[in-house]
Amino acid sequence: MIGKRLKYAQRYQEILTALLKNGLGFVVKDLGLLGFKRKAEADSTMYSKSIAERIRSVLEELGPTFVKLGQLASTRVDLIPENIIKELEKLQDNVAPIPFSDVEKIIEKELGQPANDLFLEVNDRPIASASIGQVHYGKLPTGQEVAIKVQRPNIEEKIDIDLQILSDLTNLMEEKLEWANNYRISEIVEEVSRSLRLELDYTVEAWNGEKIARQLKEHPNYIIPSIHWEYTTKRILTMDYISGTRLRDYAKNASEAEKKLVAKQFVECMFQQIFIDGFFHGDPHPGNLFVLPDKRMALIDFGMIGRLSPSMKNDLASVIIALKNRDINEVIFLFLKLGQSSEPIDNDQIYADIEVLIEMNMDIQLVWLT
């Protein structure tokens, strides 16, 4: 561990300085790392901000790996307080773009020809900029409108270093901080590492998208953009351009009837993938969902996917049925079967928690889903 810190000393210093500067010096102190980096003063304005805002600020400052970690954490409402979740959600699609000159160099290196020779048009301003890559509008020589996703320069090397440091820090956290050990933080980072390394290969994302498109081919209300493989490599992904409205923007102006229609389609789409196919979109946040003018729904970004075995599909479906029937004992049995815990289980507490969950949620009117 010490050797790893020395090998990546500069990046360690950047991480610890960001924590100190953003008013999270107590984390550095609790980990016993104040001596590793010369002291840095916290920005005085940070102390007027909440802990959640400071966490988001640190992740944004530290770049793609940490932004992605925050994005993934923003979906873990089961572990993370709501105020932190709300701040982490702001990390989605909120990354400074790389210069277009870098984009052109990557396209030429990956596809063997200048962008102007390969495409009829490539807009120099990105339509989306994320932690690993950014997307540009373009046209193929046929006139077909496409979205060209280009990976950031040297991102694989940077992410590999950050993941090794994160592994080091989380192991240290579990040694020194009881809450970190209870939440098995190192396991979460291991999962993030696997996911990020897969996302670095755009051919994997393309294959995932095509598989889900095949699964949904009998459902015309769901659109998955087609992949143009002759313009796709590990670092370039070219797909049909989706002309629609992001779900988060659509919801701001839609009527209640329109919201219910789109929500119904989304639930049915995810249920089909999860409970029928067992292969599903693993990151369906509002930035990855579009509503088309005809009210159909489009899904993009298949870098993260989930898989379920037949037995897990059956167990999850059984959980839904047991919740509907308010069969708390069956829900507990299924939760314990599906989950795992390194700590003793308090069955009375689980019963009480699930009872509250059912009372708070099961009487909500969901007639429109039927």
MOURCOR-V161835 format. One record per backbone hydrogen bond with DSSP energy under -0.5 kcal/mol. NH is the residue of the N-H (numbers start at 1). CO is the residue of the C=O. Records with the same first field share a line. If there is no record, write none. Layout:
# MOURCOR-V161835
NH=CO ; CO
This chain:
# MOURCOR-V161835
5=1
6=2
7=3
8=4
9=6
12=8
13=9
14=10
15=11
16=12
17=13
18=14
19=15
20=16
21=17
22=18
23=20
24=19
27=24
28=24
29=25
30=26
31=27
32=29
33=28
36=33
37=33
43=21
46=43
47=43 ; 44
48=45
49=46
54=50
55=51
56=52
57=53
58=54
59=55
60=56
61=57
62=58
63=59 ; 60
66=63
67=63
68=64
69=65
70=66
71=67
72=68
73=69
74=70
75=72
76=73
77=75
79=76
80=76
84=81
85=81
86=82
87=83
88=84
89=85
90=87
91=88
92=89
94=91
95=129
102=99
103=99
104=100
105=101
106=102
107=103
108=104
109=105
110=106
111=107
112=108
117=114
118=114
119=115
120=139
121=139
123=137
126=124
127=135
128=135
130=133
134=150
135=128
136=148
138=146
139=121
140=144
141=118
143=140
146=138
147=239
148=136
149=147 ; 237
150=134 ; 148
151=235
152=132
155=152
158=154
159=155
160=156
161=157
162=158
163=159
164=160
165=161
166=162
167=163
168=164
169=165
170=166
171=167
172=168
173=169
174=170
175=171
176=172
177=173
178=176
181=177
182=178
183=179
184=181
185=180
187=184
188=184
189=185
190=186
191=187
192=188
193=189
194=190
195=191
196=192
197=193
198=194
199=195
200=196
201=198
202=200 ; 234
204=201
205=201
206=202
207=203
208=204
209=205
210=206
211=207
212=208
213=209
214=210
215=211
216=212
217=214
219=216
220=218
222=219
223=297
225=299
228=238
229=227
231=228
232=229
233=236
237=149
239=147 ; 237
240=226
241=145
243=241
244=242
245=291
247=286 ; 289
248=286
249=246
250=246
251=247
252=249
253=249 ; 250
254=250
259=255
260=256
261=257
262=258
263=259
264=260
265=261
266=262
267=263
268=264
269=265
270=266
271=267
272=268
273=269
274=270
275=271
276=271 ; 272
277=272
278=273
279=273
280=306
282=304
285=283
288=285
289=286
290=298
291=245
292=290 ; 296
295=292
297=221
298=290
299=223
300=288
305=303
306=280
308=278
313=309
314=310
315=311
316=312
317=313
318=314
319=315
320=316
321=317
322=318
323=319
324=320
325=321
326=323
327=322
328=326
331=327
332=328
333=329
334=330
335=331
336=332
337=333
338=334
339=335
347=345
350=346
351=347
352=348
353=349
354=350
355=351
356=352
357=353
358=354
359=355
360=356
361=357
362=358
364=361
369=366
370=367
